Amino acid sequence: ESQLSDQGVLRITAKKKTIENPQIKNIPIQFSSTKNDKQ
């Protein structure tokens, strides 16, 4: 459950950041890669 929540929150945060600062788009992608690595 916490993993799903984490991903959901991360996605929402990424979307909000992308709307505010499109240049930050690359940062959330890096976070996702790190999380996949741990799995």
PDB file of N, CA, C and O in Angstrom:
ATOM      1  N   GLU A   1       0.843  -1.204   0.000  1.00  0.00           N
ATOM      2  CA  GLU A   1       0.000   0.000   0.000  1.00  0.00           C
ATOM      3  C   GLU A   1       0.874   1.249   0.000  1.00  0.00           C
ATOM      4  O   GLU A   1       0.619   2.196  -0.744  1.00  0.00           O
ATOM      5  N   SER A   2       1.896   1.242   0.832  1.00  0.00           N
ATOM      6  CA  SER A   2       2.752   2.439   0.908  1.00  0.00           C
ATOM      7  C   SER A   2       3.444   2.675  -0.439  1.00  0.00           C
ATOM      8  O   SER A   2       3.644   3.819  -0.848  1.00  0.00           O
ATOM      9  N   GLN A   3       3.807   1.585  -1.125  1.00  0.00           N
ATOM     10  CA  GLN A   3       4.464   1.758  -2.427  1.00  0.00           C
ATOM     11  C   GLN A   3       3.512   2.432  -3.405  1.00  0.00           C
ATOM     12  O   GLN A   3       3.891   3.371  -4.105  1.00  0.00           O
ATOM     13  N   LEU A   4       2.258   1.944  -3.450  1.00  0.00           N
ATOM     14  CA  LEU A   4       1.273   2.547  -4.358  1.00  0.00           C
ATOM     15  C   LEU A   4       1.095   4.015  -4.000  1.00  0.00           C
ATOM     16  O   LEU A   4       1.093   4.881  -4.875  1.00  0.00           O
ATOM     17  N   SER A   5       0.944   4.289  -2.707  1.00  0.00           N
ATOM     18  CA  SER A   5       0.766   5.680  -2.268  1.00  0.00           C
ATOM     19  C   SER A   5       1.971   6.506  -2.709  1.00  0.00           C
ATOM     20  O   SER A   5       1.823   7.592  -3.268  1.00  0.00           O
ATOM     21  N   ASP A   6       3.157   5.980  -2.452  1.00  0.00           N
ATOM     22  CA  ASP A   6       4.382   6.698  -2.829  1.00  0.00           C
ATOM     23  C   ASP A   6       4.357   7.053  -4.310  1.00  0.00           C
ATOM     24  O   ASP A   6       4.583   8.203  -4.685  1.00  0.00           O
ATOM     25  N   GLN A   7       4.081   6.064  -5.141  1.00  0.00           N
ATOM     26  CA  GLN A   7       4.084   6.313  -6.588  1.00  0.00           C
ATOM     27  C   GLN A   7       3.011   7.326  -6.953  1.00  0.00           C
ATOM     28  O   GLN A   7       3.248   8.223  -7.762  1.00  0.00           O
ATOM     29  N   GLY A   8       1.827   7.185  -6.356  1.00  0.00           N
ATOM     30  CA  GLY A   8       0.740   8.117  -6.663  1.00  0.00           C
ATOM     31  C   GLY A   8       1.128   9.537  -6.281  1.00  0.00           C
ATOM     32  O   GLY A   8       0.970  10.467  -7.072  1.00  0.00           O
ATOM     33  N   VAL A   9       1.637   9.698  -5.068  1.00  0.00           N
ATOM     34  CA  VAL A   9       2.043  11.035  -4.612  1.00  0.00           C
ATOM     35  C   VAL A   9       3.155  11.558  -5.504  1.00  0.00           C
ATOM     36  O   VAL A   9       3.140  12.723  -5.901  1.00  0.00           O
ATOM     37  N   LEU A  10       4.115  10.706  -5.821  1.00  0.00           N
ATOM     38  CA  LEU A  10       5.238  11.146  -6.659  1.00  0.00           C
ATOM     39  C   LEU A  10       4.724  11.606  -8.015  1.00  0.00           C
ATOM     40  O   LEU A  10       5.187  12.612  -8.552  1.00  0.00           O
ATOM     41  N   ARG A  11       3.775  10.876  -8.560  1.00  0.00           N
ATOM     42  CA  ARG A  11       3.241  11.241  -9.878  1.00  0.00           C
ATOM     43  C   ARG A  11       2.518  12.582  -9.796  1.00  0.00           C
ATOM     44  O   ARG A  11       2.707  13.450 -10.648  1.00  0.00           O
ATOM     45  N   ILE A  12       1.693  12.743  -8.770  1.00  0.00           N
ATOM     46  CA  ILE A  12       0.949  14.010  -8.619  1.00  0.00           C
ATOM     47  C   ILE A  12       1.950  15.153  -8.459  1.00  0.00           C
ATOM     48  O   ILE A  12       1.814  16.198  -9.095  1.00  0.00           O
ATOM     49  N   THR A  13       2.951  14.949  -7.609  1.00  0.00           N
ATOM     50  CA  THR A  13       3.962  15.994  -7.408  1.00  0.00           C
ATOM     51  C   THR A  13       4.658  16.301  -8.724  1.00  0.00           C
ATOM     52  O   THR A  13       4.861  17.465  -9.069  1.00  0.00           O
ATOM     53  N   ALA A  14       5.019  15.266  -9.449  1.00  0.00           N
ATOM     54  CA  ALA A  14       5.705  15.468 -10.729  1.00  0.00           C
ATOM     55  C   ALA A  14       4.824  16.272 -11.671  1.00  0.00           C
ATOM     56  O   ALA A  14       5.297  17.192 -12.338  1.00  0.00           O
ATOM     57  N   LYS A  15       3.541  15.925 -11.726  1.00  0.00           N
ATOM     58  CA  LYS A  15       2.629  16.653 -12.622  1.00  0.00           C
ATOM     59  C   LYS A  15       2.556  18.120 -12.212  1.00  0.00           C
ATOM     60  O   LYS A  15       2.647  19.008 -13.059  1.00  0.00           O
ATOM     61  N   LYS A  16       2.391  18.378 -10.914  1.00  0.00           N
ATOM     62  CA  LYS A  16       2.293  19.772 -10.448  1.00  0.00           C
ATOM     63  C   LYS A  16       3.578  20.515 -10.789  1.00  0.00           C
ATOM     64  O   LYS A  16       3.536  21.637 -11.294  1.00  0.00           O
ATOM     65  N   LYS A  17       4.722  19.889 -10.513  1.00  0.00           N
ATOM     66  CA  LYS A  17       6.010  20.547 -10.798  1.00  0.00           C
ATOM     67  C   LYS A  17       6.128  20.807 -12.297  1.00  0.00           C
ATOM     68  O   LYS A  17       6.598  21.863 -12.719  1.00  0.00           O
ATOM     69  N   THR A  18       5.702  19.842 -13.084  1.00  0.00           N
ATOM     70  CA  THR A  18       5.806  20.010 -14.537  1.00  0.00           C
ATOM     71  C   THR A  18       4.977  21.204 -14.990  1.00  0.00           C
ATOM     72  O   THR A  18       5.403  21.975 -15.849  1.00  0.00           O
ATOM     73  N   ILE A  19       3.792  21.351 -14.406  1.00  0.00           N
ATOM     74  CA  ILE A  19       2.934  22.487 -14.791  1.00  0.00           C
ATOM     75  C   ILE A  19       3.605  23.797 -14.367  1.00  0.00           C
ATOM     76  O   ILE A  19       3.599  24.775 -15.115  1.00  0.00           O
ATOM     77  N   GLU A  20       4.184  23.806 -13.161  1.00  0.00           N
ATOM     78  CA  GLU A  20       4.819  25.035 -12.670  1.00  0.00           C
ATOM     79  C   GLU A  20       6.121  25.304 -13.423  1.00  0.00           C
ATOM     80  O   GLU A  20       6.350  26.415 -13.901  1.00  0.00           O
ATOM     81  N   ASN A  21       6.964  24.289 -13.524  1.00  0.00           N
ATOM     82  CA  ASN A  21       8.275  24.443 -14.170  1.00  0.00           C
ATOM     83  C   ASN A  21       8.517  23.271 -15.110  1.00  0.00           C
ATOM     84  O   ASN A  21       9.014  22.232 -14.674  1.00  0.00           O
ATOM     85  N   PRO A  22       8.183  23.409 -16.377  1.00  0.00           N
ATOM     86  CA  PRO A  22       8.361  22.292 -17.324  1.00  0.00           C
ATOM     87  C   PRO A  22       9.794  21.775 -17.355  1.00  0.00           C
ATOM     88  O   PRO A  22      10.023  20.615 -17.697  1.00  0.00           O
ATOM     89  N   GLN A  23      10.765  22.621 -17.003  1.00  0.00           N
ATOM     90  CA  GLN A  23      12.167  22.187 -17.056  1.00  0.00           C
ATOM     91  C   GLN A  23      12.445  21.100 -16.023  1.00  0.00           C
ATOM     92  O   GLN A  23      13.387  20.323 -16.182  1.00  0.00           O
ATOM     93  N   ILE A  24      11.638  21.037 -14.969  1.00  0.00           N
ATOM     94  CA  ILE A  24      11.880  20.055 -13.902  1.00  0.00           C
ATOM     95  C   ILE A  24      11.433  18.656 -14.336  1.00  0.00           C
ATOM     96  O   ILE A  24      11.634  17.682 -13.611  1.00  0.00           O
ATOM     97  N   LYS A  25      10.830  18.565 -15.517  1.00  0.00           N
ATOM     98  CA  LYS A  25      10.294  17.280 -15.993  1.00  0.00           C
ATOM     99  C   LYS A  25      11.335  16.159 -15.860  1.00  0.00           C
ATOM    100  O   LYS A  25      10.968  15.018 -15.579  1.00  0.00           O
ATOM    101  N   ASN A  26      12.603  16.457 -16.052  1.00  0.00           N
ATOM    102  CA  ASN A  26      13.623  15.401 -16.019  1.00  0.00           C
ATOM    103  C   ASN A  26      13.832  14.863 -14.611  1.00  0.00           C
ATOM    104  O   ASN A  26      14.209  13.702 -14.453  1.00  0.00           O
ATOM    105  N   ILE A  27      13.601  15.665 -13.595  1.00  0.00           N
ATOM    106  CA  ILE A  27      13.899  15.241 -12.220  1.00  0.00           C
ATOM    107  C   ILE A  27      12.994  14.084 -11.774  1.00  0.00           C
ATOM    108  O   ILE A  27      13.508  13.078 -11.284  1.00  0.00           O
ATOM    109  N   PRO A  28      11.662  14.190 -11.925  1.00  0.00           N
ATOM    110  CA  PRO A  28      10.803  13.076 -11.496  1.00  0.00           C
ATOM    111  C   PRO A  28      11.145  11.770 -12.206  1.00  0.00           C
ATOM    112  O   PRO A  28      11.043  10.699 -11.607  1.00  0.00           O
ATOM    113  N   ILE A  29      11.544  11.843 -13.456  1.00  0.00           N
ATOM    114  CA  ILE A  29      11.903  10.630 -14.206  1.00  0.00           C
ATOM    115  C   ILE A  29      13.097   9.955 -13.525  1.00  0.00           C
ATOM    116  O   ILE A  29      13.128   8.730 -13.409  1.00  0.00           O
ATOM    117  N   GLN A  30      14.070  10.736 -13.078  1.00  0.00           N
ATOM    118  CA  GLN A  30      15.237  10.158 -12.408  1.00  0.00           C
ATOM    119  C   GLN A  30      14.805   9.474 -11.116  1.00  0.00           C
ATOM    120  O   GLN A  30      15.281   8.384 -10.799  1.00  0.00           O
ATOM    121  N   PHE A  31      13.901  10.113 -10.368  1.00  0.00           N
ATOM    122  CA  PHE A  31      13.424   9.507  -9.119  1.00  0.00           C
ATOM    123  C   PHE A  31      12.763   8.163  -9.415  1.00  0.00           C
ATOM    124  O   PHE A  31      12.990   7.187  -8.700  1.00  0.00           O
ATOM    125  N   SER A  32      11.960   8.112 -10.451  1.00  0.00           N
ATOM    126  CA  SER A  32      11.275   6.865 -10.815  1.00  0.00           C
ATOM    127  C   SER A  32      12.307   5.783 -11.125  1.00  0.00           C
ATOM    128  O   SER A  32      12.149   4.640 -10.696  1.00  0.00           O
ATOM    129  N   SER A  33      13.347   6.125 -11.855  1.00  0.00           N
ATOM    130  CA  SER A  33      14.376   5.139 -12.199  1.00  0.00           C
ATOM    131  C   SER A  33      15.005   4.589 -10.921  1.00  0.00           C
ATOM    132  O   SER A  33      15.230   3.384 -10.813  1.00  0.00           O
ATOM    133  N   THR A  34      15.290   5.459  -9.955  1.00  0.00           N
ATOM    134  CA  THR A  34      15.901   5.012  -8.704  1.00  0.00           C
ATOM    135  C   THR A  34      14.972   4.053  -7.977  1.00  0.00           C
ATOM    136  O   THR A  34      15.417   3.031  -7.455  1.00  0.00           O
ATOM    137  N   LYS A  35      13.690   4.373  -7.939  1.00  0.00           N
ATOM    138  CA  LYS A  35      12.733   3.500  -7.231  1.00  0.00           C
ATOM    139  C   LYS A  35      12.675   2.141  -7.923  1.00  0.00           C
ATOM    140  O   LYS A  35      12.658   1.113  -7.246  1.00  0.00           O
ATOM    141  N   ASN A  36      12.643   2.113  -9.229  1.00  0.00           N
ATOM    142  CA  ASN A  36      12.596   0.840  -9.954  1.00  0.00           C
ATOM    143  C   ASN A  36      13.852   0.024  -9.658  1.00  0.00           C
ATOM    144  O   ASN A  36      13.791  -1.202  -9.563  1.00  0.00           O
ATOM    145  N   ASP A  37      14.975   0.695  -9.515  1.00  0.00           N
ATOM    146  CA  ASP A  37      16.225  -0.002  -9.228  1.00  0.00           C
ATOM    147  C   ASP A  37      16.124  -0.741  -7.894  1.00  0.00           C
ATOM    148  O   ASP A  37      16.552  -1.890  -7.788  1.00  0.00           O
ATOM    149  N   LYS A  38      15.560  -0.085  -6.873  1.00  0.00           N
ATOM    150  CA  LYS A  38      15.453  -0.708  -5.550  1.00  0.00           C
ATOM    151  C   LYS A  38      14.561  -1.944  -5.622  1.00  0.00           C
ATOM    152  O   LYS A  38      14.836  -2.946  -4.962  1.00  0.00           O
ATOM    153  N   GLN A  39      13.496  -1.880  -6.416  1.00  0.00           N
ATOM    154  CA  GLN A  39      12.600  -3.039  -6.536  1.00  0.00           C
ATOM    155  C   GLN A  39      13.368  -4.199  -7.143  1.00  0.00           C
ATOM    156  O   GLN A  39      12.808  -5.278  -7.334  1.00  0.00           O
TER     157      GLN A  39
END
